[in-house]
Amino acid sequence: MKTSESISKIIPALLKAQKNIGAAIKGSENPFFKSKYADLGTVMEACKAPLNDQGIVVIQSPSLRINEVSGESENIMETLLVHESGEFVQGEMKLILDKKDMQKLGSSISYAKRYILQALTFIPSQDDDSEGSMNRPKKKDFKKPASGGFSKSKAGAF
């Protein structure tokens, strides 16, 4: 994350905005994973008015940059939250493309815009479209020992 040299005005404004930003509603369906998720429009609706009321504008733009390590060009999505004072907070994400076509690029851009905006504005991530694709073991319920307490031998295991 990058910021302007001073963030003394944008941080209090973001705090006030966050107090009025709610969760994005899961209204879109991913038929491939049989799941629901909050789409980009819903995420934007959740934060636009609270941010604008505090003098903060959102700017999102795809860009091309040169990777400093590999020297190769990369497609990235930049998101800036700019306060009326000129202060800003910026997040970016590399766009991952498995094929070089405009439809895949557009999909990658929308995905990155949604996730960066959620991260920068602290919108609860209630979508499960990406979690359903992960091959993770299910979490098991934690059970307390029958004595109702924790034994000394297990206390350090956490």
N, C-alpha and C positions, 0 to 999 in steps of 0.2 A: 504494500500500500504506500502511496505517495501522498504528501500533503504540502500545502503552501508553507512558507517559512513560519508564519504565525497561524495558529488555529484558535485563537482566543475568542473569536466571535462565532465561528461556525460550530464549535463544540456545544456551547450553550443552546444554540439554535437547533442543533440535532437532538439534544436532550428534550427540548420542548416538543419537537416533531415526533420523536419516538413515543412520547406519552400519549399521542393521538393516533399512532399507526397500529392497526389491528392485524390479525392474521389474514392471509390471502385464502380465499375460499376455493376448495378443491371442486371445480366445476367442469373440468375437461377430462376426457377419458383417453387412456392409452390402450387400444384394443389388443396390442401385441402382448402386453403384460397384464391385461385385465385389471387395470388400476385407474385411480383418479388422481389428478394433480391440479395445482393452481397454475394456470397459464400466464404468459407474460402480461397480457392485458389486465388480469386480476391482480397481479403483483403491482403493476403500475397504479391501478385504482386505489390500492391499499395505502400507498405512500404519497401520491402526487399532491393532494390537497394539504395534508399535514406539513410536507416539506415546503410547498409554495407559501403557506401561511407564515412560515418562519423565514421567508426570504431566500429559500434554497431552490435552485433549479437543477434538474438532472440532465446531463449531456452524455449520450452514449454513441460511440462511433467505432466501427471496425478500422483497424490500421495495419500497416505492414511495418515490421521492425527487423533489424538485424540482430540475431542472437550473438551476444558478446563472446560466448564460449565457442560455439560451433562456426560462427560466421555466416550461417544460413539465414535466409529470410523466413519470418514467421508471421502468420496471420494472428492478430490479437483483437480482443474487444476491450475497449477502454470505457470506463464509466466514471464520470466526474460528478460530484455533488459540489456545486459552486454557490457560495453565499453571496448576498448582495454587497458585502464588504470586499469581495474579490478573493477571499480565502476559499480553499478547496480541499477536498479529500478525493483521492483517485484510487480506483481499483482496476485491475486488468486480469484477463484470462486468455491463455493461448487457445486458439480455436483448433480443435482436433478434427481432422478430415481424413476419412478412410478412402474417399474417392475425390477426385478433383472435378466436381461439377457444381453448378450454381445452386441446385436444390439442397445438396449436402451442406454447402457453405451457408445458405440461408437458415437451415435448421440449426447449425452450429452457432450462428450469430444469435438467434432467438434464445437458445438454451443458455448461452453465456450471459446475455443481457439479463435474463431472469435471475440467474444465480448470483451474479455480481450485485444486482440491485437489492436482492434479498439480504445478502451479506452486509452491504454498506448501511442499510436502513434497519437491520435487525428484525426483519419480518420473519415470523415463525415459518419454518419450512415444513409445511404439512403435506407436501406431495410425496407420493411413494413410487413414482414411475421409475426412478433409478434404483431404489432399494430392491424392487422386485426382480431386477436383473442380476443381482448379486447372488453368488452361490455361497451363502453364509449359513452356518448352523443356527438353528433357532435358539434364542436365549432361554435358559431354564430358570424357573422360579427359584428364588433363594428360600431355603427352609431353615428356620431356627432349630437349634438342638432341642431335644425333648425337655431338657431341664429349664428351658425358657431363657437361658443366658448363653454366654459365649465361653467356651473353655479357653484356658490360657494357651493351649497348644495351637488353637486355631486363630487366636487374636492377631498374630503377626502375619497371617496369610492374606490379609487384605491390603 
